[in-house]
Structure formats: structure tokens, C-alpha cells
């Protein structure tokens, strides 16, 4: 499955409240504030790579695609960039 969308860089929790349209969120890690706009999040990309981090839990609970461990992702992209992500769906039991 390929997901395309505009990037929203999250540097601090209040940045979530600026999301008006569907976006791909890029952050060092997510915070609980993401649930306010989770219905507008197409996918999450984080710099943190930990199966028990907040982003991993949120992605699992809300069924959102997640890419972790993307070093310097918050510096590589800027708000409004359009990116595509190729997600391979996998069920782990």
C-alpha cells in the first residue's frame, strides 16, 4: 500500500493543534496530544526506534502506519513537503 500526503513536522505538543488537513506526521516521538487529531493522521514517522515508545502504541491502537528510526527526519523534511510511503502490511501474532 502506498500512502502519499503532505508532511507536518511536530517539534512540540502544541504543533498537533495546527493540523487542519490529512497529513503524515514526522516527529522525534509522539505525545498524547496526537489523539486530538489522530483521524487526520495518514501515517507517523519518528526518529525514535523503540517497540514500546508512544508512537508504537498509538500506531497499533489506532491502526496507523508507522515508520520508526528515521534519523534526522525532522530536519530532512519541512511542513508541506509531499512524500509517499510504501507500507507493507504485516500481521504479527
Backbone bond lengths (Angstrom), bond angles and torsions (degrees), N, CA, C in turn:
res aa  C-N    CA-C-N  psi(-1)  N-CA   C-N-CA  omega(-1)  CA-C   N-CA-C  phi
1 X - - - 1.447 - - 1.528 107.83 -
2 X 1.311 116.22 132.15 1.463 120.89 177.63 1.523 108.95 -107.26
3 X 1.320 114.49 128.35 1.465 121.53 178.73 1.520 107.48 -112.23
4 X 1.318 116.27 127.31 1.472 121.54 176.39 1.515 108.87 -121.01
5 X 1.314 115.43 143.99 1.455 119.18 178.15 1.502 111.94 -179.03
6 X 1.309 114.25 175.02 1.458 121.14 178.26 1.517 109.57 -84.97
7 X 1.316 114.79 148.46 1.461 122.79 -178.15 1.516 110.80 -86.60
8 X 1.322 115.82 141.28 1.465 122.56 167.98 1.522 106.63 -127.31
9 X 1.334 115.49 114.33 1.464 121.71 178.12 1.519 108.51 -82.05
10 X 1.325 116.39 129.82 1.459 121.57 178.49 1.528 108.14 -109.95
11 X 1.323 115.56 111.85 1.470 120.39 178.23 1.520 111.60 -103.36
12 X 1.333 116.25 -27.41 1.459 120.99 177.93 1.530 108.55 -145.06
13 X 1.316 118.00 155.56 1.471 120.75 -174.48 1.530 115.03 -52.61
14 X 1.319 118.91 -34.31 1.464 119.07 -177.96 1.529 112.63 -68.78
15 X 1.344 117.65 -13.91 1.469 120.44 177.23 1.526 111.72 -64.68
16 X 1.332 118.08 -26.75 1.458 120.08 177.78 1.526 111.66 -60.82
17 X 1.320 116.66 -34.86 1.455 121.05 -176.02 1.536 112.77 -72.38
18 X 1.328 116.90 -8.17 1.468 121.66 177.43 1.530 111.85 -89.80
19 X 1.320 117.57 -6.20 1.468 121.21 -178.91 1.522 109.26 -75.17
20 X 1.330 115.59 121.36 1.471 121.46 -179.88 1.525 111.92 -113.85
21 X 1.332 117.93 -30.26 1.456 123.43 -178.27 1.520 109.59 -118.96
22 X 1.327 116.12 173.66 1.457 120.02 176.68 1.523 109.92 -65.38
23 X 1.338 116.45 134.27 1.465 121.58 -176.27 1.521 110.84 -143.33
24 X 1.327 114.01 164.28 1.454 122.12 167.75 1.520 105.92 -100.76
25 X 1.313 116.32 115.42 1.463 121.86 -176.64 1.528 109.58 -81.85
26 X 1.329 115.73 131.46 1.459 121.70 173.84 1.527 107.24 -122.25
27 X 1.341 115.60 124.86 1.469 121.15 -177.55 1.520 110.01 -150.93
28 X 1.336 115.71 162.18 1.464 118.46 172.04 1.519 107.79 -61.70
29 X 1.322 117.21 -47.38 1.456 125.02 171.70 1.521 106.31 -157.12
30 X 1.310 117.89 161.73 1.459 120.16 179.66 1.528 110.24 -86.62
31 X 1.330 115.10 166.72 1.460 122.24 174.70 1.526 107.54 -127.63
32 X 1.330 118.71 167.13 1.462 120.50 -179.71 1.532 114.43 -56.60
33 X 1.319 118.11 -20.34 1.466 121.00 179.81 1.528 112.35 -62.67
34 X 1.310 118.70 -19.16 1.461 121.19 -178.40 1.531 111.98 -61.84
35 X 1.335 117.72 -28.30 1.462 119.07 -176.93 1.528 112.71 -64.51
36 X 1.324 117.43 -21.23 1.467 121.64 178.44 1.528 110.84 -63.86
37 X 1.334 116.47 -32.36 1.469 121.17 -176.73 1.534 112.60 -121.69
38 X 1.327 117.65 17.98 1.459 120.70 -173.87 1.529 112.40 -57.69
39 X 1.328 118.33 -29.29 1.463 120.39 179.61 1.530 112.01 -70.55
40 X 1.316 118.42 -13.42 1.467 122.30 177.98 1.532 112.25 -101.83
41 X 1.319 116.89 -0.12 1.464 121.48 -178.59 1.528 109.49 -91.31
42 X 1.333 116.04 117.71 1.467 121.28 178.19 1.519 110.98 -79.74
43 X 1.332 116.44 -38.69 1.461 123.15 -179.18 1.516 108.33 -161.95
44 X 1.326 115.56 163.83 1.465 121.71 179.60 1.521 108.58 -124.84
45 X 1.327 115.68 134.53 1.460 122.02 174.20 1.522 106.87 -123.46
46 X 1.341 116.85 128.91 1.458 119.78 179.70 1.522 111.39 -127.73
47 X 1.317 114.11 157.68 1.460 120.59 174.14 1.528 110.08 -83.05
48 X 1.319 116.93 -29.19 1.462 122.44 178.90 1.526 108.82 -72.27
49 X 1.322 116.10 139.74 1.461 121.44 178.41 1.520 108.74 -126.15
50 X 1.323 115.66 91.26 1.459 121.13 -176.82 1.525 107.82 -153.46
51 X 1.294 117.41 122.55 1.463 121.90 -176.69 1.526 113.71 -63.53
52 X 1.321 117.23 -15.05 1.464 120.75 -179.91 1.525 112.93 -109.60
53 X 1.333 117.54 9.20 1.473 119.70 -179.45 1.534 110.18 -73.03
54 X 1.309 115.92 166.60 1.452 121.74 -177.82 1.526 111.49 -56.11
55 X 1.319 117.93 -44.24 1.472 121.27 -178.15 1.528 110.90 -60.10
56 X 1.322 117.53 -40.37 1.462 120.96 179.88 1.527 111.30 -64.09
57 X 1.316 115.68 -41.21 1.469 120.18 179.70 1.522 110.75 -67.13
58 X 1.338 117.12 -46.25 1.472 121.47 179.82 1.526 110.63 -62.66
59 X 1.328 117.34 -45.15 1.465 120.92 -179.41 1.527 110.57 -59.94
60 X 1.311 116.67 -43.14 1.459 120.54 179.30 1.532 111.37 -66.69
61 X 1.317 117.34 -45.89 1.464 121.55 -176.94 1.524 113.35 -66.03
62 X 1.348 116.72 -35.37 1.464 120.47 -176.53 1.523 113.35 -105.53
63 X 1.329 117.52 2.76 1.460 121.10 177.19 1.521 114.06 67.25
64 X 1.327 116.40 36.61 1.463 121.33 -179.44 1.526 110.18 -100.24
65 X 1.331 117.42 138.24 1.468 119.87 175.15 1.528 109.89 -62.54
66 X 1.332 115.92 142.98 1.460 121.23 -177.52 1.518 109.81 -137.87
67 X 1.316 115.33 132.76 1.462 122.23 171.82 1.520 105.84 -119.61
68 X 1.343 116.52 121.26 1.460 120.86 -178.37 1.527 110.47 -112.10
69 X 1.322 115.29 160.52 1.457 121.43 173.60 1.516 114.83 77.65
70 X 1.315 116.93 25.59 1.468 121.08 179.58 1.531 108.78 -89.61
71 X 1.309 115.74 92.02 1.464 122.72 -175.05 1.528 110.55 -58.20
72 X 1.328 115.16 131.89 1.467 124.46 178.55 1.521 114.25 60.43
73 X 1.324 118.39 23.62 1.471 120.92 179.76 1.529 111.55 -59.99
74 X 1.343 117.10 -34.80 1.465 119.20 -179.04 1.525 111.92 -71.86
75 X 1.328 116.90 -13.30 1.469 120.80 177.87 1.528 111.50 -101.77
76 X 1.336 117.09 -28.71 1.472 121.51 -178.56 1.520 112.39 -69.67
77 X 1.328 116.43 -35.34 1.464 121.90 -175.61 1.511 110.51 -112.65
78 X 1.332 114.91 163.08 1.468 119.49 175.41 1.521 108.86 -133.74
79 X 1.316 116.02 161.27 1.464 120.96 179.03 1.521 110.31 -51.67
80 X 1.316 115.52 133.85 1.457 120.38 176.32 1.515 114.97 93.67
81 X 1.341 117.94 -15.36 1.471 119.66 175.21 1.526 108.23 -58.70
82 X 1.316 116.76 143.20 1.457 121.05 175.01 1.524 108.15 -101.39
83 X 1.324 115.90 126.54 1.458 120.29 179.38 1.528 109.66 -131.56
84 X 1.322 115.60 160.48 1.458 122.47 174.82 1.524 108.27 -123.07
85 X 1.316 114.80 141.67 1.455 121.61 -179.43 1.522 107.73 -125.44
86 X 1.317 116.78 129.83 1.454 121.47 176.51 1.522 107.31 -96.54
87 X 1.320 115.84 108.25 1.459 122.21 -177.10 1.515 109.42 -102.74
88 X 1.311 116.50 126.28 1.459 121.43 174.62 1.530 106.63 -97.99
89 X 1.285 116.44 119.10 1.446 120.93 -178.40 1.525 109.61 -75.89
90 X 1.329 115.54 129.87 1.456 120.39 -178.99 1.525 108.80 -140.80
91 X 1.292 116.83 133.29 1.466 121.11 177.27 1.524 107.30 -102.23
92 X 1.329 115.47 125.66 1.462 120.89 178.82 1.510 108.40 -113.48
93 X 1.310 117.22 125.94 1.477 121.13 179.97 1.510 110.78 -108.96
